[in-house]
């Protein structure tokens, strides 16, 4: 061979002092035994480059034993030439190089490491570097994506190194009035209001950064190119922790407008004639100058320790506190008139208005507006004016208030931001047009407002408005101009959500209409009683006809059933035998119909089956028979066939007929068929054989990618046999210990630490490798093995958790999936209780995930099972939420504590406003029901940021980790 000749030439070129290394090792069997101890593919060569020993891993990789082959023959293309050059060097000293092996799976990049043998020759170990190559490409893509994100970031980003600005994004340059190239040449000190400001800022920044901390300053003035100053929020951290020389990343956000708004609010508080205090746990946390002046506390004196000092006695203080708490707990403000005392003990009569700073977070404290009503108490006229003022303050506390000018909001209160679902400052500067769902509604409101303002009237109306998340609600608007002589100028508006009131009125109207309809229907029933008696005989005859029809037809679609199809096939076989023609049997199964049925419900599935039946009847000839066997299986009997090409035409027509979308209840459904075709007499002589062969051909069509047709061939029987073999292997897999649990972490959004571990099942097939759940879980569901396998998964996960805890690792909750068949098994609860008792695990560390479809199949039985599991102290969650029934009526009955948003809504979260609306709605629903939420399938930081804005507590996905084996999971918990 050519490699042997090359090896001989290599031998002749070696120095004579190394001739002893050209000999074949004296103990090849010993070398082979040593190679078997290696976990990676490996072999050994003699001085001529011929392989004298190899381990099983290399043989399985190549598909055959490489003994006797020249080492370069294992490589492909240019890698073979490289291996030939490396071989000579490997005989004398250890070396490594990269190449590509020709394996049973195709070309595989490897890292080759060699060591010379003591008696001549060398050993070679091959490491698979496919993942490394793929990782390099992924890293390149990630770098490009990050560059795009930085270039388009809404905040300024700056990189400095060695005290100089190295690069920045366009946003930072625009903030300062430069281009990025110009800004890079500007000295940092020139960006500050003064050199002293620069020195003070840098001392604080690098003092924190040098200690490995993140530097953050909420307010810092910078100088623009034109000399004007602007305020920014600054955040900085080292590019590489511990290495200041690697550079620093600065995040700069322009907060000039926010700071200006804050100063305006503080000016309002400071200059208000009313006394305003903020309390937390009945202690005065803050007050304005009006309070000190009204109650006699000079600016240089401390405030009273508690609010009790403001009342004449403790009973009065407690009464006010109890009454206010009742109102606050109902989400309302509290208003009263009460006698209080000044610092010198003199009494004063005040109107006290209190409300929570943040109703959703009572711990943030309360705000109190105090008006001195002592003089008004003495005069009825002054009292009436004070009541009007108090009413205005009360309205301000419970309604949204905004100041409008030139069609834009200038300022608004927190209630207005809550009504529109915005954060602090989210309404300021927004166009009024954007608060309406359509142009017509906005234009109508403008016209009505202009008419009332011009007439000097306060405008009051109800319109549909639009929240930030896309939800539309009804609001009552009340507005008036600041200056009645200038109706087109600045105006003040109060907004109240009246959606609930309108819905209640609509319900009353609907109930009244329904009652009227029922009365009319009952009257018609009584009037038609005699006619019904006359029609009874006719109905009985029709019932007999229907019974006969039901015996031979499908009750849902009206198509012939299996009994009638069998009869017609027998007749068609006899006719084809007499005429010498052929007939075709086309077995049709709808692809992924079960997903539609489970996610959208049986009513939608039944509607889709009837639509498929109608389309099949229209696609074939009148002489052909379309039958439904049950479920989503149909059969088309085509007699009078002369050639298989005629079946091709029928198959194409059926595929085309079912390809058109089916609109159902706002959904657009797409369905495709897998068709198996067999011919009489070529593929069978009787009904049973023809049906069996057509069914086998249909499964072959599914394996070929679905939405196609396949003719029966003998090798299809072999495929069926392989399926049977797979099912047989699964029946022994549990006893042979071939199943293995994997764990995927569920992360806490707030801490980015592991919150729980979802337990996933893998099957390690002997001689084949790891099988994913989609390959074998459906078979386990079909043959019932899912029940014992599911019980094994629960026990194994609990035992593993206890083992980790004994090793000193933190106790992390386990999220274990329950299938529909496993969940409805009568022994499930007893099995779970026995496992918990035997393993000793804390029941609160076990959480079961059940799909919506499994929950809704048997509601009462489901409620009982969930109640038993919940009483044992275990948690329950709904998996794939939003893809099944999503019945809120059932959801509130079940003792679930957590819902998992399906990955289908997370995948396009950044690009799809519909998905964002769905996720926001699920979050709102979960918060109202006090449920925790886990978002599945999180793969990008952008998705994570959106979920954080929606208030999602927990996330899971490849952004954090894929499913890990037990050892990798232990390392994750230890870290």
TIMI-544543 format. One record per residue (C-alpha): residue number from 1; z, x, y. Coordinates in steps of 0.25 Angstrom, whole numbers, plus 2048, in hexadecimal, padded with zeros to 3 digits. Layout:
<atoms>
NUM  Z  X  Y
...
</atoms>
This chain:
<atoms>
1  800  800  800
2  7FE  804  80E
3  80D  804  811
4  80F  80D  806
5  805  817  80B
6  80B  817  819
7  819  819  813
8  814  825  80B
9  80E  82A  818
10  81C  828  81F
11  822  830  813
12  818  83C  816
13  81B  83C  824
14  82B  83D  822
15  832  84B  824
16  835  852  817
17  844  852  81A
18  844  843  819
19  83C  842  80C
20  849  83D  805
21  848  830  80D
22  83A  82D  807
23  840  82A  7F9
24  843  81C  7F4
25  852  819  7F4
26  857  81C  7E6
27  85F  80E  7E6
28  856  803  7EC
29  85F  7F9  7E4
30  86B  7FE  7EC
31  863  7FD  7F9
32  85F  7EE  7F6
33  86D  7EB  7F3
34  871  7F0  801
35  866  7E8  808
36  86B  7DB  801
37  878  7DD  809
38  871  7DC  816
39  86F  7CE  81C
40  862  7D2  823
41  855  7D4  81C
42  854  7E3  818
43  84C  7ED  80F
44  84B  7FB  80B
45  83F  804  80A
46  83C  811  803
47  836  81D  80B
48  828  818  809
49  82C  80B  810
50  82C  802  804
51  837  7F7  803
52  840  7FB  7F7
53  84B  7F0  7FA
54  84D  7E4  802
55  857  7D9  803
56  855  7CA  800
57  856  7C7  80F
58  849  7CF  811
59  842  7C9  805
60  845  7BB  80A
61  840  7BE  818
62  833  7C4  812
63  831  7B9  807
64  830  7C4  7FC
65  837  7D1  7F8
66  831  7DD  801
67  834  7E7  7F6
68  829  7F1  7F4
69  822  7EE  802
70  821  7F8  80D
71  82A  7F5  818
72  81F  7F3  823
73  819  7E8  81B
74  825  7DF  81E
75  821  7DF  82D
76  815  7D8  834
77  80B  7DD  83E
78  80F  7E9  847
79  81D  7E8  841
80  817  7EE  834
81  812  7FA  83C
82  81F  7FC  843
83  827  7FB  836
84  81E  806  830
85  821  80F  83B
86  830  80C  83B
87  831  80E  82C
88  82F  81D  82C
89  83B  81E  837
90  844  815  82F
91  843  81E  823
92  84B  829  82B
93  854  822  835
94  859  814  839
95  850  80C  842
96  84D  7FD  846
97  840  7F6  84B
98  83B  7E9  84D
99  830  7E2  845
100  82B  7D6  83F
101  82C  7D2  830
102  822  7C9  828
103  82C  7BE  822
104  82B  7B1  81B
105  82E  7AA  828
106  823  7B2  830
107  824  7BE  839
108  833  7C2  83C
109  837  7CC  847
110  842  7D6  841
111  84A  7E2  845
112  849  7EC  83A
113  854  7F6  838
114  853  802  82F
115  85B  80D  829
116  857  818  820
117  85C  819  811
118  863  825  80C
119  85A  827  801
120  84D  824  808
121  847  818  80E
122  84D  80E  818
123  854  800  819
124  84E  7F6  823
125  856  7E9  828
126  84E  7DE  82F
127  855  7D5  83A
128  84E  7C8  83F
129  84D  7C9  84E
130  845  7BC  84F
131  851  7B6  857
132  851  7C2  860
133  843  7C1  864
134  844  7B2  866
135  851  7B5  86F
136  849  7BE  877
137  83F  7B3  87A
138  84A  7A9  87D
139  851  7B3  886
140  844  7B5  88E
141  842  7A6  88F
142  850  7A4  894
143  84F  7AF  89F
144  842  7A8  8A4
145  84A  79A  8A4
146  856  7A0  8AB
147  84D  7A7  8B6
148  846  799  8B9
149  854  793  8BA
150  859  79D  8C3
151  84C  79C  8CC
152  84E  78D  8CD
153  85D  78C  8CE
154  863  783  8D9
155  86D  78E  8DC
156  86B  79C  8E1
157  86C  7A7  8D7
158  86E  7B6  8DB
159  86F  7C2  8D2
160  875  7CF  8D9
161  877  7DD  8D3
162  87E  7E9  8DA
163  881  7E1  8E6
164  873  7DD  8E9
165  86B  7D0  8E7
166  861  7D2  8DC
167  85B  7C4  8DA
168  85D  7B5  8DD
169  856  7A8  8DA
170  84E  7A0  8E5
171  859  797  8E8
172  862  7A1  8ED
173  858  7A7  8F5
174  854  79A  8FB
175  863  797  8FF
176  863  7A4  907
177  855  7A2  90D
178  84F  7AE  906
179  845  7B0  8FB
180  84B  7B6  8EE
181  844  7C3  8F1
182  849  7C3  8FF
183  857  7C0  8FB
184  858  7CB  8F1
185  856  7D5  8FD
186  861  7CF  905
187  86E  7D6  905
188  87A  7CE  900
189  882  7D0  90C
190  877  7C9  915
191  879  7BC  90D
192  887  7BA  912
193  88C  7B5  920
194  893  7C3  922
195  895  7D0  91B
196  8A4  7CD  91A
197  8A0  7C0  913
198  897  7C8  909
199  8A3  7D2  906
200  8AD  7C6  904
201  8A3  7BF  8FB
202  8A0  7CB  8F2
203  8AE  7CF  8F1
204  8B2  7C2  8EB
205  8A5  7C1  8E2
206  8A6  7CE  8DC
207  8B5  7CE  8DB
208  8B3  7C2  8D1
209  8A6  7C7  8CA
210  8AD  7D4  8C7
211  8B8  7CD  8BF
212  8AD  7C6  8B7
213  8AF  7B9  8BE
214  8A5  7AF  8C4
215  8A5  7B0  8D3
216  8A4  7A2  8DA
217  8A5  79F  8E9
218  8A3  790  8ED
219  89F  794  8FC
220  899  7A0  902
221  890  7A1  90E
222  883  7A8  90D
223  878  7AC  918
224  86A  7A7  917
225  85E  7AF  91C
226  85E  7A7  929
227  86C  7AB  92B
228  872  79D  928
229  87E  79C  91F
230  880  793  912
231  88B  791  908
232  889  793  8FA
233  891  793  8ED
234  891  7A0  8E5
235  893  7A3  8D7
236  891  7B1  8D1
237  893  7B8  8C3
238  88F  7C5  8BD
239  882  7C5  8B5
240  889  7CC  8AA
241  898  7CB  8A9
242  89F  7D8  8AB
243  893  7DF  8B0
244  893  7DE  8C0
245  887  7E8  8C0
246  87E  7DD  8B9
247  87E  7D5  8C5
248  883  7C8  8CA
249  87E  7BA  8CA
250  881  7B1  8D7
251  87F  7A2  8D7
252  87E  79D  8E5
253  87E  78E  8E9
254  87C  789  8F7
255  888  780  8FA
256  885  77F  909
257  884  770  909
258  88F  76D  900
259  898  776  908
260  894  76E  915
261  897  761  90E
262  8A5  766  90A
263  8A8  76A  918
264  8A4  75C  91D
265  8AD  755  913
266  8B8  75F  917
267  8B6  75C  926
268  8B6  74D  923
269  8C4  74F  91C
270  8C9  758  927
271  8C5  74F  932
272  8C8  741  92C
273  8D2  739  934
274  8D7  734  926
275  8E1  73B  91E
276  8DB  740  911
277  8E2  746  905
278  8DE  74B  8F7
279  8E9  74A  8ED
280  8EA  74F  8DE
281  8F5  74B  8D6
282  8FC  745  8E2
283  8FC  752  8E9
284  8F5  753  8F6
285  8EA  75E  8F4
286  8E2  75D  901
287  8E2  755  90E
288  8DB  754  91B
289  8E0  756  929
290  8E1  747  92B
291  8EB  746  920
292  8F4  752  927
293  8F3  74B  934
294  8F6  73D  92F
295  902  741  926
296  907  74C  930
297  905  758  927
298  900  763  931
299  8F5  76D  92C
300  900  778  92A
301  909  770  921
302  908  76E  912
303  904  760  90C
304  90E  758  905
305  90F  75C  8F6
306  90B  74E  8F1
307  906  741  8F6
308  914  73B  8F4
309  918  741  902
310  90E  737  909
311  916  72B  904
312  923  725  908
313  928  725  8FA
314  924  728  8EC
315  922  71A  8E7
316  917  718  8F2
317  910  725  8EE
318  911  721  8DF
319  90B  713  8E2
320  8FF  718  8E9
321  8FD  723  8DE
322  8FD  718  8D3
323  8F4  70E  8DB
324  8EA  719  8DE
325  8EA  71E  8D0
326  8E6  710  8CB
327  8DA  710  8D4
328  8D6  71E  8D2
329  8D6  71C  8C3
330  8CC  710  8C5
331  8C3  719  8CD
332  8C7  712  8DA
333  8CD  717  8E7
334  8DA  713  8EC
335  8DD  70D  8FA
336  8EB  708  8FF
337  8F3  708  90C
338  901  70F  90B
339  90C  715  913
340  90D  724  913
341  915  72E  91A
342  912  73A  923
343  918  748  922
344  923  744  92C
345  926  737  924
346  920  72D  92E
347  919  722  926
348  90A  71E  928
349  902  713  922
350  8F5  718  91C
351  8E9  713  914
352  8E8  71C  908
353  8DA  71D  900
354  8DA  725  8F4
355  8CF  729  8EA
356  8CD  733  8DF
357  8C5  73F  8E3
358  8BE  73F  8D6
359  8C0  732  8CD
360  8BB  739  8C1
361  8C5  744  8C3
362  8D2  73E  8C7
363  8D8  74C  8C7
364  8D0  750  8D4
365  8DA  748  8DC
366  8D9  73C  8E6
367  8D5  73B  8F4
368  8DD  733  8FE
369  8D9  72E  90C
370  8E4  72A  915
371  8E3  722  922
372  8EE  71F  92B
373  8EF  710  92C
374  8FC  710  934
375  8F6  70B  941
376  8ED  701  93A
377  8F8  6FB  933
378  8FE  6F6  940
379  8F1  6EF  944
380  8E8  6E5  93D
381  8DC  6E9  944
382  8DE  6F8  940
383  8E1  6F3  932
384  8D4  6ED  930
385  8CD  6F9  935
386  8D5  702  92C
387  8D1  6F9  920
388  8C2  6FA  923
389  8C4  709  924
390  8CC  709  916
391  8C1  701  910
392  8B7  70B  915
393  8BF  716  90E
394  8C0  70E  902
395  8B1  70C  901
396  8AF  71B  903
397  8B8  71E  8F7
398  8B2  714  8ED
399  8A3  714  8F1
400  899  71F  8F3
401  897  722  902
402  88B  72A  907
403  886  72E  915
404  877  72D  916
405  86D  732  921
406  85E  733  920
407  85D  72E  912
408  867  739  90D
409  876  739  909
410  87E  742  912
411  88B  740  90C
412  892  738  901
413  89F  736  8FA
414  8A2  739  8EC
415  8A1  72B  8E7
416  892  72B  8EC
417  890  737  8E4
418  897  731  8D8
419  88E  724  8D9
420  881  72D  8D8
421  886  736  8CE
422  886  743  8D7
423  88F  74E  8D8
424  896  752  8E5
425  88B  753  8F0
426  881  74D  8E7
427  87D  742  8F1
428  87E  74A  8FE
429  870  74C  904
430  869  743  8F9
431  85E  73A  8FD
432  862  72B  8FC
433  855  728  8F6
434  859  730  8E9
435  865  727  8E7
436  85B  71B  8E4
437  854  71A  8D7
438  847  716  8DD
439  840  716  8EA
440  83F  706  8EB
441  84E  705  8EB
442  850  710  8F5
443  846  70A  8FF
444  84C  6FC  8FD
445  85A  702  901
446  854  709  90D
447  84E  6FC  912
448  85A  6F4  911
449  863  6FF  917
450  85A  701  923
451  85A  6F1  926
452  869  6F0  925
453  86C  6FD  92D
454  862  6F8  938
455  869  6EB  939
456  877  6F2  93A
457  87C  6ED  92D
458  883  6F4  921
459  879  6F5  916
460  87E  6F1  908
461  875  6F0  8FC
462  874  6F3  8ED
463  86A  6FD  8E7
464  867  705  8DB
465  86B  713  8DD
466  868  720  8D4
467  873  729  8CF
468  870  738  8CD
469  86F  736  8BE
470  864  72C  8BF
471  86D  720  8BD
472  86A  714  8C6
473  876  70B  8CB
474  878  700  8D5
475  87F  703  8E2
476  884  6FB  8EE
477  880  702  8FB
478  887  700  908
479  882  708  914
480  883  708  924
481  87E  712  92E
482  888  71B  935
483  883  716  943
484  87E  708  943
485  875  70B  94F
486  86E  715  946
487  86A  70E  939
488  861  719  935
489  86C  724  936
490  877  729  92D
491  87D  71E  924
492  889  71D  91A
493  888  716  90D
494  891  711  902
495  88C  710  8F4
496  893  708  8E8
497  88F  707  8DA
498  88D  6F8  8D6
499  885  6FA  8C9
500  891  6F4  8C1
501  892  6E8  8CA
502  883  6E5  8C9
503  883  6E7  8BA
504  88F  6DD  8B9
505  887  6D3  8C2
506  87B  6D5  8B9
507  883  6D3  8AC
508  888  6C6  8B2
509  87A  6C1  8B5
510  875  6C5  8A8
511  881  6BE  8A1
512  87E  6B2  8A9
513  86F  6B2  8A5
514  872  6B5  897
515  87B  6A9  896
516  870  6A0  89C
517  867  6A5  892
518  871  6A3  886
519  873  694  88B
520  864  692  88B
521  862  698  87E
522  86D  690  878
523  867  683  87E
524  85A  687  878
525  860  689  86A
526  866  67B  86A
527  859  675  86E
528  852  67C  863
529  85C  679  858
530  853  66E  852
531  847  676  853
532  84E  681  84B
533  851  678  840
534  843  674  83E
535  83E  682  83E
536  848  686  833
537  83F  683  827
538  834  68B  82E
539  83D  697  82F
540  841  696  821
541  833  697  81D
542  831  6A2  826
543  83D  6A9  821
544  837  6A9  813
545  82B  6AF  818
546  833  6BA  81F
547  83B  6BD  813
548  82E  6BF  80B
549  829  6C7  816
550  835  6D0  817
551  835  6D3  808
552  827  6DA  80A
553  828  6DE  819
554  831  6E7  821
555  83A  6DF  829
556  839  6E8  836
557  82A  6EA  837
558  824  6DF  82E
559  81C  6EA  827
560  81B  6E9  817
561  827  6EF  811
562  828  6F8  804
563  826  6ED  7FA
564  81A  6E7  801
565  814  6F5  803
566  816  6F8  7F4
567  80F  6EB  7F0
568  803  6EE  7FA
569  802  6FD  7F5
570  801  6F8  7E7
571  7F6  6EF  7EA
572  7EF  6F9  7F2
573  7F0  703  7E7
574  7EA  6F9  7DD
575  7DF  6F6  7E7
576  7DC  705  7EA
577  7DC  708  7DB
578  7D1  6FD  7D9
579  7C8  701  7E4
580  7CA  710  7E2
581  7CF  712  7F1
582  7DB  719  7F6
583  7E7  714  7FE
584  7F1  71B  807
585  800  71A  809
586  805  71F  816
587  814  721  817
588  819  722  825
589  827  726  82A
590  82A  726  839
591  82F  734  83E
592  83D  735  844
593  83E  726  844
594  84D  728  840
595  850  72F  84D
596  84A  723  855
597  852  719  84C
598  85F  721  84E
599  85E  724  85D
600  858  717  862
601  85E  70D  858
602  858  704  84D
603  852  6FA  856
604  849  704  85C
605  846  70A  84E
606  842  6FC  849
607  839  6FA  856
608  832  707  853
609  830  704  844
610  829  6F6  848
611  821  6FD  852
612  81C  708  848
613  819  6FC  83E
614  810  6F6  848
615  809  703  84B
616  807  706  83D
617  801  6F8  83A
618  7F7  6FA  846
619  7F3  708  841
620  7EE  704  833
621  7E4  6FA  82E
622  7E8  6EC  82B
623  7E5  6EF  81C
624  7F0  6FA  81C
625  7FF  6F7  819
626  80A  6FC  822
627  818  6FB  81C
628  826  6FF  820
629  82F  705  815
630  83B  705  81D
631  841  70E  828
632  836  715  82F
633  82D  716  823
634  81F  70F  823
635  814  70F  819
636  805  70C  81B
637  7FC  708  80F
638  7EE  70B  812
639  7E4  706  807
640  7D5  708  806
641  7D6  717  809
642  7CA  720  805
643  7CE  72D  80B
644  7DA  734  810
645  7D4  735  81E
646  7D6  726  820
647  7E5  729  81E
648  7E4  733  829
649  7DE  729  833
650  7EA  71F  82F
651  7F4  72A  831
652  7EF  72E  83E
653  7EF  720  843
654  7FD  71D  83F
655  802  72A  846
656  7FA  726  853
657  800  718  852
658  80E  71D  851
659  80C  728  85C
660  80D  71E  867
661  81B  71D  86E
662  823  711  86B
663  82B  70C  877
664  839  706  873
665  844  702  87D
666  841  70C  887
667  83E  717  87D
668  830  71D  879
669  831  720  86A
670  827  729  863
671  825  728  854
672  81C  72F  84A
673  819  72D  83B
674  819  736  82F
675  80F  731  826
676  80D  734  817
677  800  730  810
678  7FC  72F  801
679  7F0  729  7FB
680  7EE  721  7EE
681  7EA  725  7E4
682  7EA  734  7E8
683  7F9  735  7EB
684  7FF  72A  7E2
685  7FB  71E  7D9
686  807  714  7DC
687  80F  70F  7E7
688  81C  718  7E5
689  814  725  7E4
690  80B  722  7F0
691  818  71E  7F8
692  81F  72B  7F4
693  814  734  7F7
694  811  72E  805
695  820  72F  808
696  81F  73E  804
697  813  740  80D
698  81B  73A  818
699  826  744  817
700  81B  74F  817
701  816  749  824
702  824  74A  82A
703  826  758  825
704  818  75B  82C
705  81E  757  83A
706  81D  748  83A
707  813  73F  841
708  809  742  837
709  803  73D  829
710  802  745  81C
711  7FB  742  80F
712  803  743  802
713  801  750  7FB
714  808  756  7EF
715  810  760  7F6
716  817  755  7FE
717  81E  753  7F1
718  823  761  7F1
719  828  75F  7FF
720  830  753  7FB
721  836  75C  7F0
722  83A  766  7FA
723  841  75B  802
724  848  757  7F5
725  84C  765  7F3
726  852  766  801
727  85A  75A  7FF
728  85F  75F  7F1
729  863  76C  7F7
730  86B  765  802
731  873  75D  7F7
732  878  76B  7F2
733  879  772  800
734  887  76D  803
735  88D  771  7F5
736  886  77F  7F6
737  88C  781  804
738  87F  782  80B
739  883  77A  817
740  888  781  824
741  88F  77C  830
742  88A  781  83E
743  891  77F  84B
744  88B  77C  859
745  894  77E  865
746  897  772  86F
747  89A  778  87C
748  8A4  774  887
749  89B  772  894
750  8A7  776  89D
751  8AC  783  896
752  89F  786  88E
753  8A8  788  882
754  8A7  782  874
755  8AC  774  874
756  8A8  770  865
757  89F  774  85A
758  895  76B  854
759  894  76D  845
760  885  76E  840
761  881  76E  831
762  877  779  82C
763  871  77B  81D
764  870  789  819
765  865  788  80E
766  866  793  803
767  85A  79C  804
768  855  794  811
769  85F  795  81C
770  865  78C  826
771  860  77E  827
772  862  775  833
773  867  767  833
774  85A  760  835
775  855  766  828
776  860  760  81F
777  869  756  826
778  85F  74A  825
779  85E  74D  816
780  86E  74D  815
781  86E  740  81D
782  863  73A  813
783  86A  73E  806
784  878  73B  80B
785  87D  74A  80A
786  880  749  819
787  88E  743  815
788  894  74F  80C
789  88D  759  815
790  892  753  822
791  8A0  753  81C
792  89F  762  818
793  89A  765  826
794  8A7  75E  82C
795  8B0  766  822
796  8A9  773  824
797  8AA  772  833
798  8B9  76E  833
799  8BC  77A  82A
800  8B4  784  833
801  8BB  77F  83F
802  8C9  781  838
803  8C4  78F  834
804  8C0  793  842
805  8CE  78E  847
806  8D5  796  83D
807  8CD  7A2  842
808  8D3  79F  850
809  8C7  799  856
810  8C8  78D  860
811  8C8  77F  859
812  8BA  779  85D
813  8B7  76B  85A
814  8AC  768  850
815  8A0  75E  852
816  89B  759  845
817  88F  750  843
818  890  744  83A
819  883  73E  835
820  881  72F  835
821  882  72E  826
822  88E  737  825
823  895  72F  831
824  893  722  829
825  899  727  81C
826  8A5  720  818
827  8AD  72D  814
828  8AA  734  821
829  8B8  731  828
830  8C0  735  81B
831  8B7  742  81A
832  8BA  746  828
833  8C9  743  827
834  8CA  74B  81A
835  8C2  757  820
836  8CC  758  82C
837  8D8  757  823
838  8D3  762  81A
839  8CE  76C  824
840  8DA  769  82E
841  8D0  769  83A
842  8D5  762  847
843  8CE  754  847
844  8CC  756  856
845  8C3  762  853
846  8B9  759  84B
847  8AE  751  853
848  8A3  749  84C
849  896  746  852
850  88F  739  84E
851  881  735  853
852  87F  728  85A
853  876  723  84F
854  882  725  845
855  88C  71E  84E
856  884  712  850
857  87F  70F  842
858  88C  708  83E
859  894  705  84A
860  8A1  6FF  844
861  8A2  709  838
862  89E  714  842
863  8AA  710  84B
864  8B4  710  840
865  8AF  71E  83B
866  8B0  724  849
867  8BE  71D  84B
868  8C3  724  83E
869  8BE  732  842
870  8C3  730  850
871  8D1  72D  84C
872  8D1  73A  843
873  8D0  741  851
874  8C2  745  850
875  8B8  745  85B
876  8AB  73D  85A
877  89E  73F  862
878  890  739  862
879  885  742  85F
880  877  741  865
881  87B  737  870
882  870  730  876
883  866  730  86B
884  86C  725  862
885  871  717  866
886  879  71B  872
887  881  70E  871
888  88C  70E  87C
889  892  702  876
890  895  70A  869
891  898  717  870
892  8A4  711  877
893  8AA  70C  86A
894  8A9  719  862
895  8B4  723  864
896  8AB  72F  867
897  8AF  73A  871
898  8A2  741  873
899  893  73F  874
900  888  749  872
901  87C  748  87A
902  870  74A  871
903  867  757  874
904  85B  74E  877
905  861  74B  884
906  865  759  888
907  858  760  884
908  850  75B  890
909  85D  75A  899
910  857  763  8A4
911  849  75C  8A5
912  84C  74E  8A1
913  853  745  8AC
914  854  73A  8A1
915  85C  743  898
916  865  747  8A3
917  867  738  8A6
918  86B  736  898
919  874  741  897
920  87B  73D  8A4
921  87C  72F  89F
922  882  734  892
923  88C  73C  89A
924  890  730  8A2
925  892  728  896
926  89A  732  88F
927  8A3  734  89B
928  8A6  725  89D
929  8A9  724  88E
930  8B1  731  88F
931  8A9  738  884
932  8A6  747  884
933  897  74B  884
934  890  757  87C
935  881  75A  880
936  879  75F  874
937  86D  769  875
938  871  771  882
939  868  77D  882
940  867  780  891
941  870  783  89D
942  869  778  8A5
943  86C  76E  89B
944  87A  773  89B
945  87B  772  8AA
946  876  763  8AA
947  880  75F  89F
948  88B  766  8A7
949  887  75D  8B4
950  887  751  8AB
951  895  754  8A7
952  892  757  898
953  89F  75D  891
954  899  764  885
955  88B  76A  881
956  885  76F  875
957  878  777  873
958  870  784  871
959  874  788  87F
960  882  78C  879
961  87F  78E  86A
962  877  789  85E
963  87E  785  851
964  886  790  84C
965  88B  793  83E
966  89A  794  83C
967  89B  7A3  83E
968  894  7A3  84B
969  89C  797  850
970  8A9  79E  84D
971  8A4  7AA  856
972  8A1  7A0  861
973  8AF  79A  860
974  8B5  7A7  860
975  8AD  7AB  86C
</atoms>
